[in-house]
Amino acid sequence: MKTKMECIECDYSKPLKGARIIHKYKESGLDYITLAGIEEFKCPQCGAVYFEIPKVRQLHKLISNMIMQKASILTGPEIRFLRKELGYSTEQFGRLISYDSKTLSRIENGHQKVTPTFDKLIRMAYVTGQRDLSYNLHDYLLGNGLKYRRLELSIKGSEDWELKKKVAA
């Protein structure tokens, strides 16, 4: 199914024609990512250019996995990419890893060196911050953990355990 793209910059009334291209994915913040086979649309009237990048979440997961697997120390832009994939602001992520947000910003922008220890800290923070786990260590480290005095858990026959009651602290 072909995508119908219209120009939002001008009043050109016809659908824009697309072409498959190789695109340098500068939008990722990483200068070494290129995307092959995405569709580019150009407005013949005003020259505006649009890109259709399908399955962006899956794409970013793949980029994150490649970053995490690299043998060399992470770069500042890679750290920024991973932080954003976790959904944290600089201030939140700084609190999470016990670094001043200004220091983190300097590292992400390449004005301060990434040490091997900091590299490992970022990788651990990324791995433990994956949202598809039933427990998120980041919630605890950021002070957002559950607060309760008592938990009542129940099981029925061979069913799974479940939280029946939580008594607030």
N, CA and C atoms as an extended XYZ file, in Angstrom:
507
Properties=species:S:1:pos:R:3:atomname:S:1:resname:S:1:resid:I:1 pbc="F F F"
N         0.833       -1.172        0.000 N   MET     1
C         0.000        0.000        0.000 CA  MET     1
C         0.878        1.236        0.000 C   MET     1
N         0.693        2.082       -0.973 N   LYS     2
C         1.469        3.307       -1.100 CA  LYS     2
C         0.969        4.360       -0.122 C   LYS     2
N         1.899        5.101        0.467 N   THR     3
C         1.555        6.188        1.367 CA  THR     3
C         1.195        7.416        0.556 C   THR     3
N         0.131        8.093        0.977 N   LYS     4
C        -0.231        9.365        0.362 CA  LYS     4
C         0.289       10.462        1.265 C   LYS     4
N         1.217       11.239        0.742 N   MET     5
C         1.841       12.305        1.507 CA  MET     5
C         1.450       13.626        0.874 C   MET     5
N         1.070       14.592        1.711 N   GLU     6
C         0.733       15.927        1.231 CA  GLU     6
C         1.680       16.927        1.860 C   GLU     6
N         1.910       18.025        1.172 N   CYS     7
C         2.786       19.069        1.688 CA  CYS     7
C         2.035       19.890        2.728 C   CYS     7
N         2.663       20.065        3.885 N   ILE     8
C         2.064       20.891        4.931 CA  ILE     8
C         2.673       22.295        4.956 C   ILE     8
N         3.646       22.541        4.081 N   GLU     9
C         4.313       23.837        4.025 CA  GLU     9
C         3.631       24.817        3.072 C   GLU     9
N         2.972       24.284        2.067 N   CYS    10
C         2.344       25.157        1.073 CA  CYS    10
C         0.968       24.601        0.701 C   CYS    10
N         0.334       25.215       -0.261 N   ASP    11
C        -1.020       24.797       -0.641 CA  ASP    11
C        -1.037       23.864       -1.854 C   ASP    11
N         0.061       23.154       -2.082 N   TYR    12
C         0.115       22.200       -3.189 CA  TYR    12
C        -0.946       21.130       -2.941 C   TYR    12
N        -1.853       20.947       -3.889 N   SER    13
C        -3.035       20.123       -3.641 CA  SER    13
C        -2.901       18.655       -4.035 C   SER    13
N        -1.885       18.303       -4.782 N   LYS    14
C        -1.737       16.913       -5.223 CA  LYS    14
C        -0.895       16.119       -4.231 C   LYS    14
N        -1.116       14.791       -4.169 N   PRO    15
C        -0.238       13.959       -3.327 CA  PRO    15
C         1.194       14.008       -3.858 C   PRO    15
N         2.148       14.017       -2.942 N   LEU    16
C         3.550       14.066       -3.328 CA  LEU    16
C         4.004       12.689       -3.794 C   LEU    16
N         4.920       12.684       -4.747 N   LYS    17
C         5.473       11.430       -5.246 CA  LYS    17
C         6.686       11.056       -4.407 C   LYS    17
N         6.757        9.769       -4.081 N   GLY    18
C         7.852        9.282       -3.258 CA  GLY    18
C         8.876        8.513       -4.062 C   GLY    18
N        10.075        8.460       -3.520 N   ALA    19
C        11.160        7.688       -4.128 CA  ALA    19
C        11.932        7.003       -3.008 C   ALA    19
N        12.335        5.753       -3.223 N   ARG    20
C        13.138        5.017       -2.251 CA  ARG    20
C        14.568        5.537       -2.291 C   ARG    20
N        15.101        5.821       -1.112 N   ILE    21
C        16.446        6.400       -1.033 CA  ILE    21
C        17.233        5.770        0.109 C   ILE    21
N        18.506        6.147        0.193 N   ILE    22
C        19.339        5.879        1.362 CA  ILE    22
C        19.453        7.213        2.084 C   ILE    22
N        19.095        7.220        3.359 N   HIS    23
C        18.995        8.461        4.134 CA  HIS    23
C        19.949        8.432        5.316 C   HIS    23
N        20.746        9.480        5.473 N   LYS    24
C        21.596        9.616        6.656 CA  LYS    24
C        20.672       10.041        7.798 C   LYS    24
N        20.530        9.190        8.804 N   TYR    25
C        19.539        9.366        9.864 CA  TYR    25
C        20.046       10.328       10.939 C   TYR    25
N        20.204       11.591       10.560 N   LYS    26
C        20.683       12.623       11.473 CA  LYS    26
C        19.705       12.859       12.620 C   LYS    26
N        18.430       12.573       12.374 N   GLU    27
C        17.400       12.764       13.393 CA  GLU    27
C        17.663       11.918       14.641 C   GLU    27
N        18.462       10.866       14.498 N   SER    28
C        18.778        9.999       15.639 CA  SER    28
C        19.794       10.640       16.577 C   SER    28
N        20.506       11.646       16.096 N   GLY    29
C        21.574       12.247       16.885 CA  GLY    29
C        22.899       11.517       16.718 C   GLY    29
N        22.897       10.468       15.909 N   LEU    30
C        24.109        9.681       15.652 CA  LEU    30
C        24.515        9.898       14.206 C   LEU    30
N        25.768       10.233       13.991 N   ASP    31
C        26.193       10.576       12.632 CA  ASP    31
C        26.579        9.374       11.779 C   ASP    31
N        26.460        8.173       12.318 N   TYR    32
C        26.891        6.993       11.566 CA  TYR    32
C        25.744        6.053       11.189 C   TYR    32
N        24.517        6.510       11.284 N   ILE    33
C        23.375        5.669       10.954 CA  ILE    33
C        22.805        6.088        9.601 C   ILE    33
N        22.703        5.127        8.691 N   THR    34
C        22.011        5.373        7.425 CA  THR    34
C        20.894        4.355        7.285 C   THR    34
N        19.816        4.794        6.666 N   LEU    35
C        18.647        3.948        6.463 CA  LEU    35
C        18.463        3.720        4.976 C   LEU    35
N        18.438        2.470        4.571 N   ALA    36
C        18.265        2.129        3.161 CA  ALA    36
C        16.810        1.765        2.902 C   ALA    36
N        16.285        2.279        1.799 N   GLY    37
C        14.954        1.892        1.366 CA  GLY    37
C        13.810        2.677        1.968 C   GLY    37
N        14.087        3.809        2.629 N   ILE    38
C        12.981        4.612        3.122 CA  ILE    38
C        12.462        5.489        1.987 C   ILE    38
N        11.264        6.009        2.161 N   GLU    39
C        10.669        6.800        1.104 CA  GLU    39
C        10.823        8.291        1.385 C   GLU    39
N        11.283        9.004        0.367 N   GLU    40
C        11.445       10.454        0.458 CA  GLU    40
C        10.400       11.103       -0.444 C   GLU    40
N         9.763       12.142        0.073 N   PHE    41
C         8.758       12.883       -0.680 CA  PHE    41
C         9.214       14.330       -0.795 C   PHE    41
N         9.183       14.888       -2.028 N   LYS    42
C         9.564       16.280       -2.245 CA  LYS    42
C         8.393       17.019       -2.863 C   LYS    42
N         8.122       18.201       -2.331 N   CYS    43
C         7.061       19.034       -2.888 CA  CYS    43
C         7.613       19.779       -4.095 C   CYS    43
N         7.000       19.629       -5.278 N   PRO    44
C         7.508       20.314       -6.463 CA  PRO    44
C         7.251       21.821       -6.435 C   PRO    44
N         6.347       22.249       -5.562 N   GLN    45
C         6.010       23.674       -5.503 CA  GLN    45
C         6.940       24.455       -4.573 C   GLN    45
N         7.124       23.984       -3.333 N   CYS    46
C         7.932       24.749       -2.367 CA  CYS    46
C         9.266       24.087       -2.034 C   CYS    46
N         9.455       22.820       -2.450 N   GLY    47
C        10.716       22.131       -2.205 CA  GLY    47
C        10.824       21.441       -0.859 C   GLY    47
N         9.766       21.471       -0.052 N   ALA    48
C         9.798       20.799        1.252 CA  ALA    48
C        10.062       19.307        1.050 C   ALA    48
N        10.832       18.723        1.978 N   VAL    49
C        11.190       17.311        1.890 CA  VAL    49
C        10.670       16.595        3.135 C   VAL    49
N        10.054       15.427        2.914 N   TYR    50
C         9.519       14.596        3.993 CA  TYR    50
C        10.048       13.177        3.826 C   TYR    50
N        10.161       12.484        4.951 N   PHE    51
C        10.613       11.100        4.930 CA  PHE    51
C         9.574       10.232        5.627 C   PHE    51
N         9.362        9.047        5.109 N   GLU    52
C         8.536        8.064        5.789 CA  GLU    52
C         9.471        6.987        6.331 C   GLU    52
N         9.563        6.931        7.657 N   ILE    53
C        10.417        5.951        8.309 CA  ILE    53
C         9.496        4.993        9.065 C   ILE    53
N         9.267        3.809        8.524 N   PRO    54
C         8.342        2.866        9.171 CA  PRO    54
C         8.942        2.213       10.411 C   PRO    54
N         8.083        1.822       11.316 N   LYS    55
C         8.446        1.066       12.522 CA  LYS    55
C         9.610        1.706       13.288 C   LYS    55
N         9.438        2.964       13.659 N   VAL    56
C        10.510        3.719       14.315 CA  VAL    56
C        10.901        3.092       15.651 C   VAL    56
N         9.934        2.611       16.416 N   ARG    57
C        10.267        1.985       17.711 CA  ARG    57
C        11.156        0.759       17.509 C   ARG    57
N        10.828       -0.056       16.517 N   GLN    58
C        11.638       -1.240       16.223 CA  GLN    58
C        13.029       -0.824       15.737 C   GLN    58
N        13.074        0.212       14.916 N   LEU    59
C        14.349        0.739       14.426 CA  LEU    59
C        15.216        1.203       15.586 C   LEU    59
N        14.639        1.972       16.503 N   HIS    60
C        15.410        2.489       17.637 CA  HIS    60
C        15.858        1.375       18.576 C   HIS    60
N        15.051        0.336       18.700 N   LYS    61
C        15.455       -0.821       19.515 CA  LYS    61
C        16.679       -1.497       18.890 C   LYS    61
N        16.667       -1.632       17.570 N   LEU    62
C        17.807       -2.224       16.870 CA  LEU    62
C        19.055       -1.362       17.030 C   LEU    62
N        18.909       -0.053       16.893 N   ILE    63
C        20.049        0.858       17.074 CA  ILE    63
C        20.578        0.732       18.504 C   ILE    63
N        19.675        0.733       19.475 N   SER    64
C        20.083        0.593       20.881 CA  SER    64
C        20.849       -0.698       21.103 C   SER    64
N        20.342       -1.795       20.544 N   ASN    65
C        21.022       -3.084       20.697 CA  ASN    65
C        22.407       -3.059       20.074 C   ASN    65
N        22.546       -2.415       18.942 N   MET    66
C        23.859       -2.320       18.292 CA  MET    66
C        24.812       -1.470       19.135 C   MET    66
N        24.307       -0.388       19.691 N   ILE    67
C        25.133        0.456       20.562 CA  ILE    67
C        25.604       -0.358       21.771 C   ILE    67
N        24.681       -1.096       22.371 N   MET    68
C        25.012       -1.864       23.569 CA  MET    68
C        26.019       -2.974       23.288 C   MET    68
N        26.048       -3.478       22.063 N   GLN    69
C        26.949       -4.576       21.716 CA  GLN    69
C        28.328       -4.119       21.278 C   GLN    69
N        28.498       -2.823       21.073 N   LYS    70
C        29.799       -2.370       20.574 CA  LYS    70
C        30.878       -2.541       21.628 C   LYS    70
N        32.071       -2.872       21.176 N   ALA    71
C        33.170       -3.180       22.086 CA  ALA    71
C        33.844       -1.942       22.647 C   ALA    71
N        33.830       -0.856       21.909 N   SER    72
C        34.518        0.351       22.379 CA  SER    72
C        33.621        1.168       23.306 C   SER    72
N        34.244        2.127       23.972 N   ILE    73
C        33.532        2.986       24.920 CA  ILE    73
C        32.467        3.794       24.177 C   ILE    73
N        31.318        3.964       24.827 N   LEU    74
C        30.219        4.734       24.260 CA  LEU    74
C        30.636        6.184       24.033 C   LEU    74
N        30.048        6.792       23.028 N   THR    75
C        30.264        8.212       22.777 CA  THR    75
C        29.161        9.006       23.469 C   THR    75
N        29.373       10.296       23.596 N   GLY    76
C        28.351       11.168       24.184 CA  GLY    76
C        27.007       11.069       23.462 C   GLY    76
N        26.997       11.182       22.117 N   PRO    77
C        25.716       11.053       21.411 CA  PRO    77
C        25.043        9.695       21.598 C   PRO    77
N        25.819        8.633       21.727 N   GLU    78
C        25.230        7.310       21.981 CA  GLU    78
C        24.585        7.272       23.363 C   GLU    78
N        25.233        7.890       24.341 N   ILE    79
C        24.672        7.956       25.687 CA  ILE    79
C        23.362        8.741       25.649 C   ILE    79
N        23.341        9.859       24.923 N   ARG    80
C        22.112       10.646       24.783 CA  ARG    80
C        21.007        9.812       24.130 C   ARG    80
N        21.354        9.054       23.083 N   PHE    81
C        20.376        8.223       22.396 CA  PHE    81
C        19.773        7.201       23.364 C   PHE    81
N        20.617        6.511       24.129 N   LEU    82
C        20.140        5.510       25.082 CA  LEU    82
C        19.272        6.149       26.167 C   LEU    82
N        19.693        7.313       26.656 N   ARG    83
C        18.909        8.022       27.680 CA  ARG    83
C        17.524        8.361       27.148 C   ARG    83
N        17.482        8.881       25.938 N   LYS    84
C        16.193        9.241       25.345 CA  LYS    84
C        15.329        8.016       25.075 C   LYS    84
N        15.957        6.905       24.706 N   GLU    85
C        15.200        5.674       24.494 CA  GLU    85
C        14.560        5.198       25.797 C   GLU    85
N        15.208        5.461       26.912 N   LEU    86
C        14.625        5.115       28.207 CA  LEU    86
C        13.544        6.113       28.618 C   LEU    86
N        13.502        7.258       27.936 N   GLY    87
C        12.465        8.252       28.207 CA  GLY    87
C        12.792        9.217       29.327 C   GLY    87
N        14.085        9.393       29.619 N   TYR    88
C        14.479       10.267       30.711 CA  TYR    88
C        15.004       11.608       30.206 C   TYR    88
N        14.711       12.659       30.974 N   SER    89
C        15.340       13.957       30.741 CA  SER    89
C        16.769       13.865       31.282 C   SER    89
N        17.578       14.866       30.982 N   THR    90
C        18.949       14.901       31.499 CA  THR    90
C        18.935       14.924       33.029 C   THR    90
N        18.006       15.700       33.600 N   GLU    91
C        17.922       15.812       35.052 CA  GLU    91
C        17.538       14.467       35.686 C   GLU    91
N        16.530       13.800       35.127 N   GLN    92
C        16.097       12.508       35.672 CA  GLN    92
C        17.206       11.465       35.572 C   GLN    92
N        17.842       11.392       34.411 N   PHE    93
C        18.883       10.393       34.213 CA  PHE    93
C        20.073       10.688       35.106 C   PHE    93
N        20.403       11.978       35.273 N   GLY    94
C        21.474       12.361       36.183 CA  GLY    94
C        21.191       11.893       37.605 C   GLY    94
N        19.956       12.073       38.062 N   ARG    95
C        19.563       11.583       39.392 CA  ARG    95
C        19.683       10.074       39.469 C   ARG    95
N        19.263        9.401       38.416 N   LEU    96
C        19.289        7.941       38.379 CA  LEU    96
C        20.704        7.391       38.568 C   LEU    96
N        21.663        8.002       37.877 N   ILE    97
C        23.033        7.488       37.912 CA  ILE    97
C        23.926        8.272       38.879 C   ILE    97
N        23.310        9.160       39.668 N   SER    98
C        24.025        9.974       40.670 CA  SER    98
C        25.097       10.866       40.053 C   SER    98
N        24.738       11.485       38.930 N   TYR    99
C        25.605       12.460       38.271 CA  TYR    99
C        24.848       13.764       38.139 C   TYR    99
N        25.574       14.872       38.277 N   ASP   100
C        24.988       16.179       38.059 CA  ASP   100
C        24.530       16.287       36.603 C   ASP   100
N        23.342       16.852       36.367 N   SER   101
C        22.812       16.942       35.007 CA  SER   101
C        23.719       17.777       34.099 C   SER   101
N        24.419       18.755       34.651 N   LYS   102
C        25.340       19.563       33.839 CA  LYS   102
C        26.535       18.728       33.387 C   LYS   102
N        27.023       17.874       34.260 N   THR   103
C        28.121       16.974       33.901 CA  THR   103
C        27.663       16.005       32.823 C   THR   103
N        26.468       15.442       32.997 N   LEU   104
C        25.913       14.529       32.006 CA  LEU   104
C        25.760       15.225       30.658 C   LEU   104
N        25.304       16.448       30.668 N   SER   105
C        25.155       17.218       29.425 CA  SER   105
C        26.503       17.432       28.744 C   SER   105
N        27.535       17.752       29.533 N   ARG   106
C        28.875       17.933       28.956 CA  ARG   106
C        29.375       16.641       28.323 C   ARG   106
N        29.097       15.507       28.971 N   ILE   107
C        29.516       14.210       28.425 CA  ILE   107
C        28.768       13.920       27.133 C   ILE   107
N        27.447       14.108       27.144 N   GLU   108
C        26.638       13.840       25.953 CA  GLU   108
C        27.025       14.727       24.775 C   GLU   108
N        27.462       15.935       25.060 N   ASN   109
C        27.840       16.872       23.996 CA  ASN   109
C        29.312       16.784       23.609 C   ASN   109
N        30.051       15.843       24.201 N   GLY   110
C        31.444       15.624       23.823 CA  GLY   110
C        32.432       16.587       24.440 C   GLY   110
N        32.011       17.352       25.455 N   HIS   111
C        32.907       18.307       26.096 CA  HIS   111
C        33.628       17.713       27.305 C   HIS   111
N        33.256       16.481       27.651 N   GLN   112
C        33.913       15.780       28.747 CA  GLN   112
C        34.055       14.320       28.334 C   GLN   112
N        35.188       13.745       28.684 N   LYS   113
C        35.522       12.380       28.281 CA  LYS   113
C        34.620       11.341       28.960 C   LYS   113
N        34.297       10.298       28.217 N   VAL   114
C        33.569        9.153       28.767 CA  VAL   114
C        34.616        8.176       29.299 C   VAL   114
N        34.570        7.911       30.591 N   THR   115
C        35.521        6.978       31.191 CA  THR   115
C        34.981        5.549       31.071 C   THR   115
N        35.849        4.554       31.179 N   PRO   116
C        35.366        3.163       31.152 CA  PRO   116
C        34.334        2.870       32.250 C   PRO   116
N        34.517        3.447       33.426 N   THR   117
C        33.564        3.231       34.518 CA  THR   117
C        32.211        3.853       34.190 C   THR   117
N        32.222        5.064       33.645 N   PHE   118
C        30.968        5.730       33.271 CA  PHE   118
C        30.268        4.952       32.161 C   PHE   118
N        31.038        4.437       31.210 N   ASP   119
C        30.489        3.616       30.124 CA  ASP   119
C        29.726        2.420       30.711 C   ASP   119
N        30.326        1.740       31.663 N   LYS   120
C        29.676        0.575       32.269 CA  LYS   120
C        28.429        0.982       33.048 C   LYS   120
N        28.494        2.116       33.729 N   LEU   121
C        27.339        2.619       34.470 CA  LEU   121
C        26.160        2.876       33.525 C   LEU   121
N        26.422        3.498       32.381 N   ILE   122
C        25.371        3.790       31.410 CA  ILE   122
C        24.790        2.492       30.859 C   ILE   122
N        25.645        1.553       30.521 N   ARG   123
C        25.157        0.277       29.988 CA  ARG   123
C        24.288       -0.454       31.012 C   ARG   123
N        24.698       -0.448       32.267 N   MET   124
C        23.898       -1.086       33.316 CA  MET   124
C        22.572       -0.352       33.501 C   MET   124
N        22.620        0.964       33.471 N   ALA   125
C        21.389        1.747       33.613 CA  ALA   125
C        20.434        1.453       32.467 C   ALA   125
N        20.969        1.313       31.260 N   TYR   126
C        20.104        1.026       30.110 CA  TYR   126
C        19.481       -0.367       30.234 C   TYR   126
N        20.308       -1.354       30.549 N   VAL   127
C        19.810       -2.731       30.637 CA  VAL   127
C        18.761       -2.855       31.738 C   VAL   127
N        19.029       -2.270       32.903 N   THR   128
C        18.072       -2.392       34.003 CA  THR   128
C        16.842       -1.529       33.796 C   THR   128
N        16.895       -0.602       32.866 N   GLY   129
C        15.766        0.299       32.632 CA  GLY   129
C        14.799       -0.151       31.569 C   GLY   129
N        15.008       -1.313       31.005 N   GLN   130
C        14.088       -1.803       29.986 CA  GLN   130
C        12.699       -1.936       30.573 C   GLN   130
N        11.735       -1.357       29.917 N   ARG   131
C        10.373       -1.272       30.435 CA  ARG   131
C         9.574       -2.566       30.324 C   ARG   131
N        10.100       -3.570       29.659 N   ASP   132
C         9.336       -4.797       29.518 CA  ASP   132
C         9.570       -5.769       30.677 C   ASP   132
N        10.237       -5.313       31.719 N   LEU   133
C        10.419       -6.137       32.905 CA  LEU   133
C         9.254       -5.884       33.862 C   LEU   133
N         8.942       -6.858       34.707 N   SER   134
C         7.857       -6.662       35.659 CA  SER   134
C         8.289       -5.749       36.812 C   SER   134
N         9.590       -5.596       37.023 N   TYR   135
C        10.118       -4.738       38.073 CA  TYR   135
C        11.134       -3.794       37.462 C   TYR   135
N        11.031       -2.525       37.795 N   ASN   136
C        11.940       -1.534       37.239 CA  ASN   136
C        12.789       -0.937       38.353 C   ASN   136
N        14.046       -1.304       38.380 N   LEU   137
C        14.966       -0.803       39.388 CA  LEU   137
C        15.065        0.723       39.344 C   LEU   137
N        14.873        1.308       38.181 N   HIS   138
C        14.953        2.759       38.047 CA  HIS   138
C        13.913        3.460       38.916 C   HIS   138
N        12.723        2.893       39.011 N   ASP   139
C        11.704        3.513       39.862 CA  ASP   139
C        12.215        3.654       41.291 C   ASP   139
N        12.855        2.629       41.785 N   TYR   140
C        13.408        2.676       43.130 CA  TYR   140
C        14.542        3.705       43.228 C   TYR   140
N        15.459        3.664       42.287 N   LEU   141
C        16.617        4.553       42.346 CA  LEU   141
C        16.233        6.023       42.211 C   LEU   141
N        15.147        6.302       41.517 N   LEU   142
C        14.668        7.677       41.362 CA  LEU   142
C        13.734        8.099       42.493 C   LEU   142
N        13.505        7.207       43.430 N   GLY   143
C        12.624        7.533       44.548 CA  GLY   143
C        11.150        7.378       44.222 C   GLY   143
N        10.835        6.655       43.147 N   ASN   144
C         9.444        6.473       42.739 CA  ASN   144
C         8.944        5.059       43.033 C   ASN   144
N         9.630        4.339       43.897 N   GLY   145
C         9.228        2.972       44.200 CA  GLY   145
C         7.912        2.935       44.969 C   GLY   145
N         7.331        1.766       45.006 N   LEU   146
C         6.078        1.587       45.746 CA  LEU   146
C         6.311        1.837       47.230 C   LEU   146
N         5.319        2.455       47.860 N   LYS   147
C         5.391        2.699       49.302 CA  LYS   147
C         4.234        1.946       49.941 C   LYS   147
N         4.584        0.963       50.755 N   TYR   148
C         3.550        0.160       51.418 CA  TYR   148
C         4.089       -0.365       52.736 C   TYR   148
N         3.165       -0.664       53.597 N   ARG   149
C         3.508       -1.213       54.900 CA  ARG   149
C         3.342       -2.722       54.904 C   ARG   149
N         2.350       -3.205       54.148 N   ARG   150
C         2.058       -4.627       54.135 CA  ARG   150
C         1.455       -5.002       52.799 C   ARG   150
N         1.792       -6.198       52.319 N   LEU   151
C         1.228       -6.734       51.084 CA  LEU   151
C         0.524       -8.038       51.390 C   LEU   151
N        -0.619       -8.219       50.776 N   GLU   152
C        -1.311       -9.502       50.889 CA  GLU   152
C        -1.334      -10.134       49.514 C   GLU   152
N        -0.710      -11.311       49.410 N   LEU   153
C        -0.607      -12.032       48.151 CA  LEU   153
C        -1.477      -13.264       48.224 C   LEU   153
N        -2.090      -13.607       47.104 N   SER   154
C        -2.955      -14.790       47.127 CA  SER   154
C        -2.702      -15.676       45.925 C   SER   154
N        -3.037      -16.943       46.109 N   ILE   155
C        -2.932      -17.905       45.022 CA  ILE   155
C        -4.171      -18.787       45.088 C   ILE   155
N        -4.679      -19.108       43.929 N   LYS   156
C        -5.863      -19.963       43.871 CA  LYS   156
C        -5.515      -21.207       43.072 C   LYS   156
N        -5.486      -22.328       43.735 N   GLY   157
C        -5.178      -23.588       43.070 CA  GLY   157
C        -3.813      -23.539       42.415 C   GLY   157
N        -3.773      -23.833       41.133 N   SER   158
C        -2.498      -23.818       40.407 CA  SER   158
C        -2.301      -22.504       39.645 C   SER   158
N        -3.135      -21.492       39.929 N   GLU   159
C        -3.013      -20.180       39.281 CA  GLU   159
C        -1.752      -19.457       39.757 C   GLU   159
N        -1.460      -18.340       39.150 N   ASP   160
C        -0.303      -17.532       39.539 CA  ASP   160
C        -0.608      -16.724       40.795 C   ASP   160
N         0.451      -16.327       41.453 N   TRP   161
C         0.311      -15.429       42.588 CA  TRP   161
C        -0.183      -14.079       42.091 C   TRP   161
N        -0.932      -13.403       42.940 N   GLU   162
C        -1.394      -12.058       42.591 CA  GLU   162
C        -1.461      -11.212       43.845 C   GLU   162
N        -1.393       -9.915       43.660 N   LEU   163
C        -1.512       -8.978       44.773 CA  LEU   163
C        -2.986       -8.843       45.090 C   LEU   163
N        -3.317       -9.198       46.298 N   LYS   164
C        -4.715       -9.098       46.715 CA  LYS   164
C        -4.976       -7.759       47.385 C   LYS   164
N        -4.041       -7.336       48.248 N   LYS   165
C        -4.236       -6.093       48.963 CA  LYS   165
C        -2.885       -5.461       49.278 C   LYS   165
N        -2.845       -4.133       49.157 N   LYS   166
C        -1.648       -3.376       49.503 CA  LYS   166
C        -2.059       -2.370       50.557 C   LYS   166
N        -1.393       -2.396       51.693 N   VAL   167
C        -1.683       -1.457       52.769 CA  VAL   167
C        -0.658       -0.343       52.693 C   VAL   167
N        -1.149        0.876       52.539 N   ALA   168
C        -0.270        2.040       52.372 CA  ALA   168
C         0.595        2.276       53.598 C   ALA   168
N         1.758        2.865       53.371 N   ALA   169
C         2.699        3.163       54.458 CA  ALA   169
C         2.205        4.315       55.288 C   ALA   169
